[in-house]
Amino acid sequence: MRKLFLLIACMNIFLSCQNENTVVVKLQKNNPDNTRETVLPEDTDMDSLQETDDSSDSKEEVIETSRKWTFMVYMACDNSLESYGVQDLNEMEAGIQSDDQLSVVAFVDRHPGFDRTNGNWDSARIYEIKSDSNGNDKTLVSERKASSELDIYLKSETELDSGKNDTLKKFIEYCHRDYEAENYALFLWGIGSGWKGLCYDGTSNTIMSLSDFGDVMELYTPNFLVLDTDLGMSFETLYELKNLNMTVAGFSGINQGSCINYETFLKRFCESDRSYGAFTKTLIDYSDSNICVMETAKINPLFENLEALGKSLSEYIDTKDKQKAVMNEFLSNIILYKSSSYPCDGYIDVMDMTDCLRYYEDSEVSYSAGVLYDSISASVTGKMD
């Protein structure tokens, strides 16, 4: 009687946006070729996307620094995405402007076999991104930096496992020490595998588990987290962030390489007022794929409503005929994504599921589905396919 609920629980589910009137949870197909546009309502208050707490007990000490932002870019490209990583570094150099209010610091872990440019180094390095007067010319000009936390030095090479959360933690510690700022944005770049983890390291054949990733986020919660990975906005990933206070952005589906146009994103952000709202809007405008943005404070209600829907379904299915009917509804009428070329988990379009079930014959099921549908619609801002 509980098989359907278990089916929902074992499927990976994702957040994204479909159009300006309806915010959806869905997976996009591999390598989509669609026209995309921003769907932010004209009256959207972008600054309100940052969850704040004005109580005296929660206020943090004001940092006395001229640096308004530090972008911490953790590039786990010790894998088949290495060439895309080098490409994105060049995009950053072409987009950033010389400025004491913004620092972009990149941890870059390369692979020995997929890209031979820029000296073909295959270790881990840290770069402070510098403006390249020649634009995106495929040659890195950024300043190489040393980090005692990571045992990274200028005159030697260090091989590190970017799939270990300790590596991520030490990189964040380094940035907080040497690039103190009012606001921190963490860009997590690499291969994502849904519930299996993030930041696959090909040399070590390791991947950072979601729980290990969550531990680091609890220690060093950035103001803004950008998951520039495959399957970044799975519910499994969001679960690890549900008790934190920040804004998270990410992508659904499987994408070949990065989803952000870093050159235009940085150029436009540097031209803005550097506000939190400007960061959010610029990120949405200059992402190359569908992106969704939400406050972590809104995650818990989604899980509560998903659990309520599962409970309603399990209570409704009290005969084999009902079980068969509901399973047929799932398998025939609700969008389900999985790769046909290699073994893959099933990925369910939750907004499509709730849109279908909110008109179901059982009143409890339809009510629970409608509540989940509305809570997702109210929680996510983004860009459509």
C-alpha positions as CSV (number, residue, x, y, z in Angstrom):
1,M,0.0,0.0,0.0
2,R,3.0,2.3,0.5
3,K,4.8,1.6,-2.8
4,L,3.7,4.8,-4.5
5,F,5.0,6.9,-1.6
6,L,8.3,5.0,-1.8
7,L,8.4,5.7,-5.5
8,I,8.2,9.4,-4.9
9,A,10.8,9.3,-2.1
10,C,13.4,7.5,-4.3
11,M,13.1,9.8,-7.3
12,N,15.3,12.9,-7.5
13,I,13.3,16.1,-7.7
14,F,14.3,19.6,-8.8
15,L,13.4,23.2,-8.7
16,S,13.3,25.4,-11.8
17,C,11.1,27.9,-13.6
18,Q,8.9,27.5,-16.6
19,N,7.3,30.8,-17.3
20,E,6.6,34.2,-15.8
21,N,3.3,33.2,-14.4
22,T,4.0,29.7,-13.2
23,V,7.1,28.6,-11.2
24,V,7.8,24.9,-11.7
25,V,9.9,22.1,-10.4
26,K,11.3,20.1,-13.3
27,L,14.3,18.6,-15.0
28,Q,15.4,19.9,-18.3
29,K,16.4,17.4,-21.0
30,N,20.1,16.8,-21.7
31,N,21.7,19.6,-23.8
32,P,18.4,21.5,-24.5
33,D,18.4,24.0,-27.3
34,N,15.7,26.4,-26.3
35,T,15.3,30.2,-26.2
36,R,15.3,31.5,-22.7
37,E,14.3,34.8,-21.1
38,T,14.1,36.3,-17.7
39,V,10.8,36.0,-16.0
40,L,11.1,38.4,-13.0
41,P,7.9,40.4,-12.5
42,E,8.5,44.1,-13.0
43,D,7.5,44.9,-9.4
44,T,9.9,42.2,-7.9
45,D,11.9,43.6,-5.0
46,M,15.2,42.0,-5.6
47,D,16.7,43.1,-2.2
48,S,13.9,41.2,-0.5
49,L,15.3,37.9,-1.7
50,Q,17.8,38.1,1.1
51,E,16.4,36.7,4.3
52,T,17.2,39.0,7.2
53,D,16.7,39.1,10.9
54,D,16.6,42.4,12.5
55,S,16.5,41.2,16.1
56,S,19.4,42.4,18.2
57,D,20.5,38.9,19.1
58,S,21.1,37.9,15.5
59,K,22.9,40.9,14.2
60,E,26.5,40.2,13.2
61,E,29.4,42.5,13.8
62,V,29.9,45.1,11.1
63,I,33.0,44.4,9.1
64,E,35.2,47.5,8.6
65,T,36.5,46.9,5.0
66,S,36.2,48.7,1.7
67,R,35.6,45.3,0.0
68,K,31.9,44.9,-0.5
69,W,32.0,41.4,-2.0
70,T,34.3,38.4,-2.2
71,F,33.3,35.8,-4.8
72,M,34.7,32.4,-3.7
73,V,34.8,30.2,-6.8
74,Y,35.5,26.5,-6.0
75,M,36.2,24.9,-9.3
76,A,36.4,21.1,-9.1
77,C,37.4,20.5,-12.7
78,D,39.7,17.5,-12.0
79,N,37.4,15.6,-14.4
80,S,36.0,15.7,-17.9
81,L,34.9,19.3,-17.5
82,E,38.4,20.6,-17.2
83,S,38.4,22.5,-20.5
84,Y,35.1,24.2,-19.5
85,G,36.7,25.3,-16.2
86,V,39.6,26.9,-18.0
87,Q,37.2,28.6,-20.4
88,D,35.2,30.0,-17.4
89,L,38.4,31.4,-15.8
90,N,39.1,33.2,-19.1
91,E,35.5,34.5,-19.1
92,M,36.0,35.8,-15.5
93,E,39.2,37.7,-16.6
94,A,37.4,39.2,-19.5
95,G,34.5,40.4,-17.4
96,I,36.0,41.6,-14.1
97,Q,37.0,45.3,-13.7
98,S,39.8,46.6,-11.5
99,D,38.0,47.4,-8.3
100,D,38.7,47.4,-4.5
101,Q,35.1,46.6,-3.7
102,L,35.0,43.2,-5.4
103,S,37.5,40.3,-5.3
104,V,37.0,37.1,-7.2
105,V,39.2,34.2,-5.8
106,A,39.2,30.9,-7.6
107,F,40.4,27.5,-6.3
108,V,41.1,25.5,-9.5
109,D,41.8,21.7,-9.4
110,R,42.7,20.4,-12.9
111,H,43.0,17.0,-14.5
112,P,46.0,15.7,-16.4
113,G,44.1,14.5,-19.4
114,F,41.4,16.8,-20.8
115,D,43.0,20.2,-21.4
116,R,46.6,21.1,-22.3
117,T,46.4,24.9,-22.3
118,N,48.0,27.4,-20.0
119,G,51.0,25.2,-19.1
120,N,49.0,22.1,-18.8
121,W,49.3,22.0,-15.0
122,D,47.3,19.3,-13.4
123,S,47.4,20.2,-9.7
124,A,45.4,22.6,-7.5
125,R,46.0,26.3,-7.6
126,I,44.4,29.5,-6.2
127,Y,44.0,32.6,-8.4
128,E,42.9,36.1,-7.7
129,I,41.1,36.9,-10.9
130,K,42.6,39.9,-12.7
131,S,41.2,41.8,-15.7
132,D,42.6,40.7,-19.1
133,S,43.0,43.7,-21.4
134,N,42.9,41.3,-24.3
135,G,39.5,40.0,-23.3
136,N,38.6,36.3,-23.5
137,D,41.8,35.2,-25.3
138,K,42.2,31.7,-23.8
139,T,45.3,32.8,-21.9
140,L,45.2,33.2,-18.1
141,V,46.7,36.4,-16.7
142,S,45.3,36.2,-13.1
143,E,47.6,36.3,-10.1
144,R,48.6,33.0,-8.6
145,K,48.2,33.0,-4.8
146,A,49.6,30.8,-1.9
147,S,47.6,29.3,0.9
148,S,49.1,27.8,4.0
149,E,45.7,26.2,4.8
150,L,45.8,24.2,1.7
151,D,49.6,23.8,1.4
152,I,49.5,25.6,-1.9
153,Y,52.6,27.5,-2.8
154,L,53.8,29.6,-5.7
155,K,57.0,27.6,-6.6
156,S,55.6,24.1,-6.3
157,E,52.5,22.1,-7.3
158,T,50.1,20.5,-4.9
159,E,47.6,17.8,-5.8
160,L,44.4,18.0,-3.7
161,D,41.2,16.1,-3.7
162,S,38.4,18.6,-4.6
163,G,35.9,15.9,-3.7
164,K,36.7,16.2,0.0
165,N,34.8,18.7,2.1
166,D,37.9,19.5,4.0
167,T,39.4,21.1,0.8
168,L,36.4,23.2,0.4
169,K,36.4,24.2,4.1
170,K,40.1,25.3,4.0
171,F,39.5,27.3,0.8
172,I,36.7,29.2,2.4
173,E,38.8,29.8,5.5
174,Y,41.6,31.2,3.3
175,C,39.1,33.6,1.6
176,H,37.7,34.8,4.9
177,R,41.2,35.5,6.2
178,D,42.8,37.2,3.1
179,Y,39.7,38.6,1.4
180,E,37.5,39.9,4.2
181,A,34.3,41.4,2.9
182,E,30.8,42.6,3.8
183,N,29.3,39.9,1.6
184,Y,30.4,36.4,0.5
185,A,29.2,34.5,-2.5
186,L,30.3,30.9,-2.9
187,F,30.2,29.5,-6.5
188,L,30.4,25.7,-6.4
189,W,31.5,24.6,-9.9
190,G,31.9,21.0,-11.1
191,I,30.1,17.7,-11.7
192,G,27.0,17.2,-9.6
193,S,25.3,13.8,-9.2
194,G,22.0,14.6,-7.4
195,W,21.6,12.6,-4.2
196,K,25.1,11.0,-4.7
197,G,27.0,14.3,-4.1
198,L,28.9,17.2,-5.6
199,C,32.3,18.1,-7.0
200,Y,33.5,14.8,-8.5
201,D,37.3,14.4,-8.5
202,G,38.5,12.2,-11.3
203,T,42.1,11.7,-10.1
204,S,41.0,10.6,-6.6
205,N,37.7,9.1,-7.9
206,T,35.8,10.7,-5.0
207,I,32.7,12.9,-4.7
208,M,31.7,15.2,-1.8
209,S,28.6,13.7,-0.1
210,L,25.7,16.1,0.4
211,S,25.9,15.7,4.2
212,D,29.7,16.6,4.1
213,F,28.8,19.6,1.9
214,G,26.1,20.6,4.4
215,D,28.6,20.4,7.3
216,V,30.8,23.0,5.6
217,M,27.9,25.3,4.8
218,E,26.8,25.2,8.4
219,L,30.3,26.3,9.5
220,Y,30.7,29.0,6.9
221,T,27.3,30.1,5.6
222,P,27.8,32.5,2.7
223,N,25.3,35.2,1.9
224,F,24.8,33.6,-1.5
225,L,25.4,30.1,-2.7
226,V,25.5,29.4,-6.5
227,L,25.5,25.7,-7.4
228,D,27.0,25.8,-10.9
229,T,26.7,22.0,-11.2
230,D,24.5,19.4,-12.8
231,L,21.4,18.6,-10.7
232,G,22.2,21.3,-8.3
233,M,18.7,22.1,-7.2
234,S,17.6,18.6,-6.2
235,F,15.5,18.4,-3.0
236,E,18.3,16.2,-1.6
237,T,20.7,19.1,-1.9
238,L,18.3,21.6,-0.5
239,Y,17.6,19.4,2.5
240,E,21.2,20.0,3.7
241,L,20.6,23.8,3.5
242,K,17.1,24.0,5.1
243,N,18.2,25.3,8.5
244,L,20.6,27.9,7.2
245,N,20.1,31.6,6.4
246,M,21.2,32.5,2.9
247,T,20.0,32.6,-0.7
248,V,20.7,29.7,-3.0
249,A,20.7,29.5,-6.8
250,G,21.2,26.6,-9.1
251,F,20.2,24.6,-12.1
252,S,18.1,21.6,-12.8
253,G,19.0,18.9,-15.3
254,I,22.3,17.8,-16.8
255,N,24.3,20.5,-18.6
256,Q,27.5,20.2,-20.6
257,G,29.9,22.6,-18.9
258,S,29.0,25.7,-17.0
259,C,25.6,27.3,-17.0
260,I,26.7,30.9,-16.3
261,N,28.2,33.4,-18.7
262,Y,30.8,34.7,-16.3
263,E,32.1,37.4,-18.6
264,T,28.9,39.2,-19.0
265,F,27.7,38.4,-15.5
266,L,30.9,40.0,-13.9
267,K,30.9,42.9,-16.4
268,R,27.3,43.8,-15.6
269,F,27.7,43.3,-11.9
270,C,30.7,45.6,-11.8
271,E,28.6,48.2,-13.6
272,S,25.8,47.9,-11.0
273,D,25.4,49.3,-7.5
274,R,26.8,46.0,-6.1
275,S,23.7,45.5,-4.0
276,Y,22.4,42.1,-3.1
277,G,19.5,42.6,-5.5
278,A,21.8,43.5,-8.3
279,F,23.7,40.3,-7.7
280,T,20.5,38.3,-7.9
281,K,19.2,40.0,-11.0
282,T,22.5,39.9,-12.9
283,L,23.0,36.2,-12.1
284,I,19.5,35.4,-13.5
285,D,19.9,37.6,-16.5
286,Y,23.3,36.2,-17.6
287,S,22.9,32.5,-16.9
288,D,23.0,30.4,-20.0
289,S,20.4,27.9,-18.7
290,N,17.3,27.8,-16.6
291,I,18.1,29.0,-13.1
292,C,16.1,29.2,-10.0
293,V,16.8,31.3,-6.9
294,M,15.2,30.9,-3.5
295,E,15.8,31.7,0.2
296,T,16.7,28.8,2.3
297,A,14.1,29.9,4.9
298,K,11.5,28.7,2.4
299,I,12.8,25.2,2.0
300,N,11.3,23.6,5.1
301,P,7.7,24.2,4.1
302,L,8.4,22.5,0.7
303,F,9.4,19.3,2.5
304,E,6.5,19.5,4.9
305,N,4.1,19.8,2.0
306,L,5.8,17.0,0.1
307,E,5.5,14.8,3.1
308,A,1.8,15.7,3.5
309,L,1.2,14.8,-0.2
310,G,2.9,11.4,0.3
311,K,0.8,10.7,3.3
312,S,-2.4,11.6,1.5
313,L,-1.5,9.2,-1.3
314,S,-0.5,6.4,0.9
315,E,-3.8,6.7,2.8
316,Y,-5.8,6.8,-0.4
317,I,-4.2,3.7,-1.9
318,D,-6.0,0.9,0.1
319,T,-6.6,-1.5,-2.8
320,K,-4.6,-2.9,-5.6
321,D,-6.9,-1.3,-8.2
322,K,-6.2,2.2,-6.7
323,Q,-2.5,1.4,-6.6
324,K,-2.5,0.5,-10.2
325,A,-4.5,3.5,-11.2
326,V,-2.2,6.0,-9.4
327,M,0.9,4.3,-10.7
328,N,-0.5,4.6,-14.2
329,E,-1.1,8.3,-13.6
330,F,2.6,8.7,-12.6
331,L,4.0,6.6,-15.5
332,S,1.7,7.8,-18.2
333,N,0.8,11.5,-17.5
334,I,3.6,12.9,-15.4
335,I,7.0,14.0,-16.9
336,L,9.8,11.6,-15.8
337,Y,13.4,12.1,-16.9
338,K,16.2,9.6,-17.2
339,S,19.0,8.9,-19.6
340,S,18.5,6.2,-22.2
341,S,22.2,5.9,-22.9
342,Y,23.5,4.9,-19.5
343,P,22.1,3.6,-16.2
344,C,20.5,6.5,-14.4
345,D,18.1,7.3,-11.6
346,G,14.7,8.6,-12.4
347,Y,14.1,12.3,-12.0
348,I,10.5,13.5,-11.5
349,D,9.0,16.8,-12.5
350,V,7.4,17.7,-9.2
351,M,5.4,20.7,-10.4
352,D,4.0,18.6,-13.2
353,M,3.2,15.9,-10.7
354,T,1.4,18.4,-8.3
355,D,-0.4,20.1,-11.3
356,C,-1.8,16.7,-12.3
357,L,-2.7,15.5,-8.8
358,R,-4.4,18.7,-7.6
359,Y,-7.3,17.6,-9.9
360,Y,-7.3,14.1,-8.7
361,E,-10.6,12.4,-7.7
362,D,-9.6,12.0,-4.0
363,S,-10.1,15.3,-2.2
364,E,-7.3,14.8,0.3
365,V,-4.8,14.0,-2.5
366,S,-5.9,17.0,-4.6
367,Y,-5.8,19.3,-1.6
368,S,-2.3,18.3,-0.6
369,A,-1.0,18.5,-4.2
370,G,-2.5,22.0,-4.5
371,V,-0.8,23.2,-1.4
372,L,2.6,21.9,-2.6
373,Y,2.1,23.4,-6.0
374,D,1.3,26.8,-4.5
375,S,4.3,26.6,-2.0
376,I,6.7,25.9,-4.8
377,S,5.2,28.7,-7.0
378,A,5.7,31.2,-4.1
379,S,9.2,30.1,-3.2
380,V,11.2,30.3,-6.4
381,T,12.3,33.0,-8.7
382,G,14.2,32.3,-12.0
383,K,14.5,32.1,-15.7
384,M,12.4,30.0,-18.1
385,D,13.5,27.6,-20.8
